[in-house]
Structures are given as C-alpha cells and as structure tokens.
Amino acid sequence: MALAGWTCQMALLDPTESLDPPHRPAWRSALSTAQFGPIAEDLLGVSLAAAGSGEATIARPIVDRGVDLYLRRLRSLRTVPIQVKAFQSLTPDGNGRFDLPVKEVIDDPNAYLAIVHVPTPHDQLYRRLFMIPFPLFRERCPRGIVQDRECFLFSGNFSGLGSDLWSEHLRDIDRLPDWLASIPDWTSPIPPVPHPLRSQALVEGTALTTWRGDIGRL
C-alpha cells in the first residue's frame, strides 16, 4: 500500500519462532515420592526415545521387579532394562547420595541404573545424568547396613567438575545418542523384513474399476 510516496510493507513473522520452547514456569510443586518417581521415569523415557532418532522405543513393565523402563531398538529384539533413581535436590556442590537395598538391584548383565536429577519445577531433567551398567554397579559400589538391611551406598556428583567412582559414567543429556551407540549390538545392521511371495496372479482387465495386482487395494 502506497502512502504519501512511501511504500508500507507488512513485517512477516517467522513461523519457527513460535515453536521455540517456552520459558520454564515459575510454579513449584510439592510432590510426594509416589508422584516424583514416575515423573522422573517419564522424562528419562522421553529423552531416550528422542535421542534414538526414530530407532528407540520405551515400555513400562506390567509387574515391578526392579525395572522401571525397557529401552528397545525398533525392528529388533534388543532390549535394555533400566532402573531409575532420581534426586529432587542436590547439595550446593552438586552431590547426591542414596541408599539402595541390595535385594532391589536386579541381577541382569544387560541392565543399567539411570540416576537423574529433576530440579524444580520438575518439568525437565538436569543436563547431566549417570548411566551405570548394573554389573559394574554391583561390583564397585560400597555397601553398608542401613536399618538392618544391606544396601549399596551411592554418592555421585552431577557438576562434572570432580572425579569419583562414577564420573566416567556421567553423561551430558545431549550426548545420549552416543550412549545408545555404545550399547552392544545397538548399531548392528538390521536385515530387511522379507516380503512374502505373491499367492495370487495379477488380475487383467480393460474396465477402469478392475483391480490390477495390489495397486487397486491401496
């Protein structure tokens, strides 16, 4: 539109700007342990599925036997059991500690213990997490008696600045694709699905409504 010798142009909005993640909400939640645990598991499951770039899916067990999530590579039987432990808060230097009864640790050489931090307002995982193979955890983690039960005494630092028993298994969340690739057989080629032989011959005809092979069934 021309106005007094000037040409007015309407500024076009970038459609991708509205797709940027919103600012984190200011609300705070007083969650019970029963609520907080599933939230942490869901957030980890979403992160793993997204890191799989279409090759990973997540399932929950029907019966709780020490496994919170099953990570599976699509089009394969490769399944990784995962037990999730989460912190709502850490010490000022980024340290977290918990006691895990020995009987609650599954004896599966393919399983992992995922230890995450979900800071308030509990809508995102912290940017680092521990992914520890269970055989290594059982071998390396100190043990002690807590309330008359033998427990693993875990202590780890999420800051990434220190060095402890588990620092080599501290992962940046944006490096989860690399962790997936390190799982044995995760990146092995998957053979194509064989197509069954056609049991019916092609139908020939001159009418436009006559099916010709499988095309007419699309």
C-alpha positions as CSV (number, residue, x, y, z in Angstrom):
1,M,0.0,0.0,0.0
2,A,1.4,3.4,-1.1
3,L,1.1,6.2,1.4
4,A,2.4,9.8,0.7
5,G,5.1,8.5,-1.5
6,W,6.2,5.8,0.9
7,T,5.6,2.1,0.5
8,C,4.4,0.3,3.6
9,Q,5.4,-3.4,3.9
10,M,3.9,-5.7,6.4
11,A,6.5,-7.5,8.5
12,L,6.2,-11.2,8.2
13,L,6.5,-13.3,11.3
14,D,9.0,-16.2,11.4
15,P,6.7,-19.2,11.9
16,T,9.5,-21.1,13.7
17,E,9.8,-18.5,16.4
18,S,6.5,-19.7,18.0
19,L,7.9,-23.3,18.1
20,D,10.8,-22.4,20.5
21,P,10.5,-24.0,23.9
22,P,8.8,-21.6,26.4
23,H,10.4,-20.2,29.4
24,R,10.3,-22.6,32.4
25,P,7.3,-22.0,34.6
26,A,7.8,-20.2,37.9
27,W,5.4,-22.5,39.8
28,R,6.8,-25.0,42.4
29,S,5.4,-28.4,43.2
30,A,5.3,-30.2,46.5
31,L,5.4,-33.8,45.1
32,S,5.2,-37.0,47.1
33,T,7.7,-39.7,46.4
34,A,5.0,-41.7,44.6
35,Q,4.4,-38.8,42.2
36,F,8.1,-37.8,41.8
37,G,9.3,-41.2,40.7
38,P,7.0,-41.7,37.7
39,I,7.7,-38.1,36.6
40,A,11.5,-38.8,36.5
41,E,10.9,-42.1,34.7
42,D,8.7,-40.4,32.1
43,L,11.2,-37.6,31.5
44,L,14.0,-40.1,31.0
45,G,11.9,-42.2,28.7
46,V,11.1,-39.2,26.5
47,S,14.8,-38.2,26.4
48,L,15.9,-41.7,25.4
49,A,13.2,-42.1,22.8
50,A,14.1,-38.7,21.3
51,A,17.9,-39.5,21.4
52,G,17.2,-42.7,19.4
53,S,16.2,-40.6,16.4
54,G,13.3,-43.0,15.5
55,E,15.2,-46.2,16.4
56,A,14.3,-46.4,20.1
57,T,11.0,-47.1,22.0
58,I,10.2,-47.2,25.7
59,A,7.9,-49.5,27.6
60,R,7.0,-49.9,31.2
61,P,6.9,-53.3,32.9
62,I,3.5,-54.7,33.9
63,V,4.9,-56.1,37.2
64,D,7.5,-54.1,39.2
65,R,10.5,-56.4,39.6
66,G,13.2,-53.8,39.9
67,V,12.9,-52.5,36.4
68,D,11.3,-49.1,35.7
69,L,11.7,-48.9,31.9
70,Y,12.5,-51.1,29.0
71,L,14.5,-49.5,26.2
72,R,14.1,-51.4,22.9
73,R,15.6,-50.9,19.5
74,L,12.9,-50.9,16.9
75,R,12.7,-53.8,14.5
76,S,14.9,-55.9,16.8
77,L,14.7,-57.9,20.0
78,R,17.5,-55.7,21.6
79,T,16.0,-54.7,24.9
80,V,17.8,-52.9,27.8
81,P,16.2,-52.9,31.3
82,I,16.6,-49.7,33.2
83,Q,16.1,-48.9,36.8
84,V,15.7,-45.2,37.6
85,K,16.7,-43.3,40.7
86,A,16.0,-39.6,40.9
87,F,17.0,-36.7,43.1
88,Q,14.7,-33.7,43.8
89,S,17.6,-31.7,45.2
90,L,21.4,-31.9,45.4
91,T,24.0,-30.4,47.8
92,P,25.4,-26.9,46.7
93,D,28.4,-28.6,45.2
94,G,26.2,-30.9,43.0
95,N,26.5,-34.1,45.1
96,G,23.7,-36.6,45.6
97,R,23.6,-39.7,47.8
98,F,21.1,-42.5,48.4
99,D,21.0,-46.0,49.9
100,L,19.7,-48.8,47.6
101,P,18.9,-52.2,49.2
102,V,21.0,-54.9,47.6
103,K,17.9,-57.0,47.1
104,E,16.3,-54.3,44.9
105,V,19.2,-54.4,42.4
106,I,18.3,-56.8,39.5
107,D,20.9,-59.3,38.5
108,D,20.9,-58.7,34.8
109,P,24.1,-58.2,32.8
110,N,22.3,-56.1,30.2
111,A,20.6,-53.7,32.7
112,Y,21.5,-50.1,33.6
113,L,21.0,-47.9,36.6
114,A,20.0,-44.4,35.5
115,I,20.5,-41.8,38.2
116,V,18.9,-38.4,37.3
117,H,18.2,-35.1,38.9
118,V,14.9,-33.4,38.3
119,P,15.1,-29.8,39.7
120,T,12.1,-27.7,40.4
121,P,9.7,-27.1,38.8
122,H,10.2,-30.8,37.9
123,D,9.4,-30.5,34.2
124,Q,12.9,-31.3,32.8
125,L,15.9,-33.4,33.6
126,Y,19.1,-31.8,34.8
127,R,21.6,-31.6,31.9
128,R,23.7,-34.5,33.2
129,L,22.8,-38.0,34.4
130,F,24.5,-41.2,35.3
131,M,24.1,-44.3,33.2
132,I,25.8,-47.2,35.0
133,P,25.8,-50.8,33.9
134,F,24.4,-52.9,36.8
135,P,27.2,-55.5,36.8
136,L,29.7,-52.6,37.4
137,F,27.5,-51.0,40.0
138,R,27.2,-54.2,42.0
139,E,31.0,-54.7,41.8
140,R,32.1,-51.2,42.6
141,C,29.5,-49.5,44.8
142,P,30.3,-49.6,48.6
143,R,27.9,-51.4,50.8
144,G,26.7,-50.9,54.3
145,I,23.9,-51.8,56.8
146,V,21.0,-49.3,56.8
147,Q,18.0,-50.0,59.1
148,D,19.1,-53.7,59.3
149,R,19.3,-54.1,55.5
150,E,22.4,-54.5,53.4
151,C,22.4,-51.5,51.0
152,F,24.5,-50.0,48.3
153,L,25.8,-46.6,49.4
154,F,25.8,-44.4,46.3
155,S,27.4,-41.0,46.2
156,G,27.9,-39.1,42.9
157,N,28.5,-35.6,41.7
158,F,26.4,-34.1,38.9
159,S,28.5,-31.0,38.4
160,G,31.0,-32.7,36.1
161,L,33.9,-30.9,37.8
162,G,35.0,-33.6,40.3
163,S,36.3,-37.1,39.9
164,D,34.7,-40.0,41.8
165,L,33.8,-43.7,41.4
166,W,31.2,-42.8,38.8
167,S,32.5,-39.7,36.9
168,E,33.2,-41.8,33.8
169,H,29.5,-42.7,33.6
170,L,28.3,-39.2,33.9
171,R,26.7,-38.2,30.6
172,D,25.6,-34.9,29.2
173,I,21.9,-35.3,28.2
174,D,22.7,-34.0,24.7
175,R,25.2,-36.9,24.3
176,L,22.6,-39.6,24.9
177,P,22.8,-40.7,21.2
178,D,26.5,-41.6,21.9
179,W,25.4,-43.6,24.9
180,L,22.9,-45.5,22.8
181,A,25.5,-46.2,20.2
182,S,27.8,-47.7,22.9
183,I,25.2,-50.4,23.8
184,P,26.3,-53.7,22.4
185,D,24.5,-54.5,19.1
186,W,22.6,-51.3,19.2
187,T,24.1,-50.1,15.9
188,S,24.4,-53.5,14.2
189,P,22.7,-53.6,10.8
190,I,19.1,-55.0,10.9
191,P,18.3,-57.2,7.8
192,P,15.2,-56.1,5.8
193,V,11.9,-57.7,6.5
194,P,11.4,-60.5,3.9
195,H,8.3,-59.9,1.7
196,P,6.0,-62.9,1.3
197,L,5.6,-64.4,-2.2
198,R,2.5,-63.4,-4.0
199,S,-0.2,-66.0,-3.8
200,Q,-2.4,-64.5,-6.4
201,A,-1.7,-63.7,-10.0
202,L,-2.3,-60.2,-11.4
203,V,-5.8,-59.6,-12.5
204,E,-6.1,-58.2,-16.0
205,G,-9.0,-56.4,-17.5
206,T,-10.0,-53.4,-19.5
207,A,-12.5,-51.8,-17.2
208,L,-11.3,-48.9,-15.1
209,T,-12.7,-50.5,-12.0
210,T,-10.8,-53.7,-12.4
211,W,-8.1,-54.3,-9.8
212,R,-4.6,-54.8,-11.2
213,G,-2.4,-56.6,-8.7
214,D,-2.1,-54.8,-5.4
215,I,-2.3,-51.3,-6.7
216,G,-6.1,-51.3,-6.7
217,R,-6.1,-52.1,-3.0
218,L,-4.1,-49.0,-1.9
